[in-house]
């Protein structure tokens, strides 16, 4: 008998750079909304990982989310995560606020330092050293949320960015974040700067694709950083992301694993794989580690029956 896992939300997370058209994304987002998943998220990448040949090629995260915002009505939308190396922060603040308005206030904004060197080379995007990338991320978090929250004009002087007499427009449709703006997500496994940035700016902290032990350890670092910053840890949502490969039968698990080029045993170890009962039990362990939200990485976005199965056989236990 499978017990209840209280206080857990499931979200859908896609990787369109691996091969998905805008129409594919609209279709899976609409199915996720119909089935009651908490959000539809996508990655922000411009290069496929692995074999880079073939169509349809990459799509821009915020352009596609803008379209999906008008094709859905209730599901939340966001990035896991936008790369700070891809866009200037002033225009990015405008873009995300626009999408938030277009969605009626349903955006969660994930922002990270960027890590995939090859995609920067492929599309002519500068890729600084890791220390500078984190410096830029910190400045972007400060000035983007500052632009959204400012009353009147906004000025910012940093090492990498400078804003002078900005009208700080447009404004988001929502003010739900702890800084009075769109909810902000910060994630990763860095031991010092990542928890510190989360404590200062984030409404949600995500520890992606990690073991139970590593997830709990990183959550603990964030809680310690929040305590040092004088912030209540209860104001943070803690989440993780895991590859989903759920099947009603063992043959179905194996078929879905093969479809995404993964071994089912490896997925059982490192993802959310197996029968619905197995998956619920593993979700329970992540809840015990402190997570209240899980992003299900769906690597075959055309397999809508996969979402149907999770909604019918896993979600009722959460």
C-alpha positions in Angstrom: 0.0 0.0 0.0 1.5 3.4 -1.1 1.2 6.1 1.6 0.5 9.8 1.1 3.4 12.3 0.5 2.1 15.6 1.9 3.0 19.0 0.6 4.7 17.9 -2.6 4.2 19.5 -6.0 5.2 18.0 -9.4 6.3 20.2 -12.3 7.1 19.4 -15.9 10.6 20.3 -17.1 11.6 20.0 -20.8 14.9 20.2 -22.7 13.9 21.5 -26.1 17.4 21.8 -27.4 17.5 18.0 -27.6 14.8 18.1 -30.3 11.4 19.8 -29.9 9.5 22.3 -32.0 7.4 25.1 -30.6 4.3 23.1 -31.4 5.7 20.2 -29.4 6.2 22.6 -26.4 2.7 24.1 -26.7 1.2 20.6 -26.8 3.0 19.3 -23.7 2.4 22.5 -21.8 -1.3 22.3 -22.5 -1.4 18.6 -21.5 0.5 19.4 -18.3 -2.0 22.2 -17.5 -5.0 20.0 -18.1 -3.6 17.2 -15.9 -2.9 19.5 -13.0 0.9 19.7 -12.9 2.1 22.8 -11.0 4.2 24.3 -13.8 5.7 23.9 -17.2 9.4 24.8 -17.4 12.0 24.6 -20.1 15.8 24.8 -20.2 17.6 27.7 -21.7 20.1 26.2 -24.1 21.2 26.9 -27.7 23.0 23.7 -28.4 22.0 20.0 -28.3 24.1 17.9 -25.9 25.5 15.0 -27.8 25.1 14.7 -31.6 24.4 18.3 -32.8 23.1 17.3 -36.2 19.5 17.3 -37.2 16.3 19.4 -36.9 14.6 21.3 -35.5 17.5 22.9 -33.7 17.3 25.2 -30.7 14.6 27.6 -29.7 14.8 30.7 -27.5 13.4 30.1 -24.0 11.6 33.4 -23.6 10.2 33.6 -27.1 8.6 30.2 -26.7 7.4 30.9 -23.2 5.8 34.1 -24.4 3.8 32.1 -27.0 2.9 29.4 -24.4 1.7 32.1 -22.1 -1.0 33.0 -24.6 -1.9 29.3 -25.2 -2.4 28.4 -21.6 -4.4 30.0 -18.7 -3.5 28.6 -15.3 -0.2 26.7 -15.3 2.9 28.5 -14.1 5.8 29.0 -16.6 9.5 29.4 -16.2 13.1 28.5 -16.9 15.4 26.0 -15.2 17.5 28.1 -15.7 18.1 31.2 -17.8 21.8 31.7 -18.5 23.2 35.1 -17.3 25.7 34.9 -20.1 23.1 35.0 -22.9 21.4 38.3 -22.4 22.0 41.8 -21.1 20.1 42.1 -17.8 18.2 45.3 -18.6 16.6 43.8 -21.7 16.1 40.5 -19.9 14.2 42.3 -17.2 11.9 43.8 -19.9 11.4 40.4 -21.6 10.5 38.5 -18.4 8.2 41.2 -17.2 6.5 41.2 -20.7 6.0 37.4 -20.5 4.6 37.7 -16.9 2.1 40.3 -18.2 1.2 38.1 -21.2 0.6 35.1 -18.8 -1.5 37.1 -16.3 1.2 36.8 -13.6 2.3 33.1 -14.0 6.1 33.4 -14.4 8.8 32.0 -12.1 12.2 33.3 -13.1 15.2 30.9 -12.8 18.6 32.5 -13.4 22.1 30.8 -13.4 25.7 31.6 -14.2 25.8 29.5 -17.4 28.1 26.5 -17.9 28.0 25.0 -21.4 31.1 26.3 -23.1 30.3 24.7 -26.5 27.0 26.5 -27.1 28.7 29.8 -26.4 31.3 29.0 -29.1 28.7 27.8 -31.5 26.7 31.0 -31.4 29.4 33.6 -30.7 28.5 34.3 -27.0 31.4 35.3 -24.7 32.1 32.7 -22.0 34.1 34.2 -19.1 35.8 32.3 -16.4 33.6 30.8 -13.7 34.4 33.6 -11.1 33.4 36.3 -13.5 30.2 34.4 -14.5 29.2 34.3 -10.8 30.0 38.0 -10.4 27.8 38.8 -13.4 25.0 36.5 -12.1 25.1 38.4 -8.7 24.8 41.8 -10.4 22.0 40.5 -12.7 20.0 39.2 -9.8 20.3 42.5 -8.0 19.5 44.8 -10.9 16.7 42.7 -12.5 14.8 42.4 -9.3 15.7 46.1 -8.6 14.2 47.2 -11.9 11.0 45.2 -11.2 10.6 46.6 -7.7 11.7 50.2 -8.3 9.3 53.1 -7.7 10.4 55.8 -10.1 13.7 55.6 -11.9 16.5 53.1 -11.1 20.3 53.4 -11.1 22.8 50.7 -10.7 26.6 50.7 -10.7 28.5 47.4 -10.7 31.7 46.0 -12.0 30.1 44.6 -15.1 26.8 46.6 -15.6 25.8 50.2 -15.1 22.2 51.6 -15.4 21.6 55.3 -15.3 18.2 56.9 -14.9 16.3 53.8 -16.1 12.5 54.2 -16.1 12.3 50.7 -14.7 9.5 49.7 -17.0 7.6 47.5 -17.7 6.5 46.1 -14.4 5.5 42.4 -13.9 1.9 41.5 -13.4 2.7 39.9 -10.0 4.5 40.9 -6.9 4.6 37.5 -5.1 8.4 37.1 -4.6 10.0 37.8 -1.3 11.6 40.9 -2.8 8.3 42.1 -4.1 8.8 40.9 -7.7 8.4 37.8 -9.8 9.4 34.7 -7.8 13.1 34.0 -8.4 14.7 30.6 -8.5 18.4 30.0 -7.9 19.9 26.5 -8.1 23.1 24.5 -8.2 25.6 22.6 -6.0 28.2 25.3 -5.3 29.2 25.3 -1.6 29.5 29.0 -0.9 28.3 31.5 -3.5 25.3 29.6 -4.7 23.7 29.3 -1.2 24.6 33.0 -0.4 23.0 34.2 -3.7 19.9 32.0 -2.9 19.6 33.5 0.6 19.7 37.0 -0.7 17.6 36.8 -3.9 15.7 33.5 -4.2 12.2 32.4 -3.4 13.1 28.9 -4.5 16.3 26.9 -4.3 16.8 24.0 -6.6 19.3 21.2 -6.2 19.1 19.4 -9.5 20.0 15.8 -10.4 21.6 14.8 -7.1 21.5 12.0 -4.7 19.3 12.2 -1.6 22.4 12.8 0.6 23.8 15.5 -1.7 20.4 17.2 -1.9 19.9 17.3 1.8 23.5 18.6 2.3 22.9 21.4 -0.2 19.6 22.3 1.3 21.4 22.6 4.7 24.0 25.0 3.2 21.2 27.2 1.9 19.4 27.2 5.3 22.7 28.1 7.0 23.2 31.0 4.5 19.7 32.2 5.2 20.3 32.1 8.9 23.5 34.1 8.5 21.6 36.6 6.4 18.8 36.9 9.0 16.2 35.4 6.8 13.7 32.7 7.9 14.3 29.4 6.1 10.5 28.9 5.9 10.4 31.7 3.3 12.3 29.4 0.8 10.8 26.7 -1.3 13.3 23.8 -1.7 13.1 21.7 -4.9 15.0 19.2 -7.0 14.9 18.0 -10.6 15.1 14.4 -11.7 14.7 12.5 -15.0 11.3 10.8 -15.1 10.8 7.4 -16.6 7.6 5.9 -15.2 5.9 2.8 -16.5 2.8 0.9 -15.5 4.8 -2.3 -16.3 8.4 -3.2 -16.4 8.3 -3.4 -20.2 6.9 0.1 -20.3 9.7 1.4 -18.1 12.2 -0.3 -20.4 10.6 1.1 -23.5 10.7 4.7 -22.1 14.3 4.3 -21.0 15.3 3.1 -24.4 13.5 6.0 -26.1 15.7 8.5 -24.3 18.9 6.4 -24.7 19.2 5.6 -21.0 19.6 2.4 -19.0 16.6 1.7 -16.7 18.8 0.5 -13.9 20.8 3.8 -14.0 17.6 5.8 -14.1 16.2 3.9 -11.1 19.4 4.9 -9.2 19.7 8.5 -10.3 16.2 9.5 -11.5 12.5 8.9 -10.8 12.1 5.6 -12.7 10.1 2.5 -12.3 6.5 1.7 -11.5 4.3 4.4 -9.9 4.6 2.8 -6.6 8.4 2.9 -6.7 8.4 6.5 -7.8 6.0 7.6 -5.0 8.3 5.9 -2.5 11.4 7.8 -3.9 9.4 11.1 -3.9 8.7 10.4 -0.2 12.4 10.1 0.5 13.1 13.5 -1.2 10.3 15.0 0.8 12.0 13.8 3.9 15.2 15.4 2.7 13.4 18.8 2.6 12.0 19.0 -1.0 8.5 20.2 -1.5 8.7 20.5 -5.3 10.1 18.2 -7.9 10.7 19.0 -11.6 10.2 15.9 -13.7 12.6 16.1 -16.6 10.7 14.8 -19.6 13.2 13.9 -22.3 10.6 12.6 -24.8 8.2 15.6 -25.0 6.0 13.8 -27.5 5.2 10.9 -25.1 2.1 12.6 -23.6 0.9 9.2 -22.2 3.9 9.4 -19.8 2.3 12.6 -18.3 -1.1 10.9 -18.2 0.3 8.0 -16.2 2.1 10.2 -13.7 -1.0 12.3 -13.2 -3.3 9.2 -12.8 -1.0 7.0 -10.7 1.5 9.2 -8.9 -0.1 12.6 -8.3 -3.1 11.2 -6.3 -0.5 10.1 -3.6 1.0 13.6 -3.2 
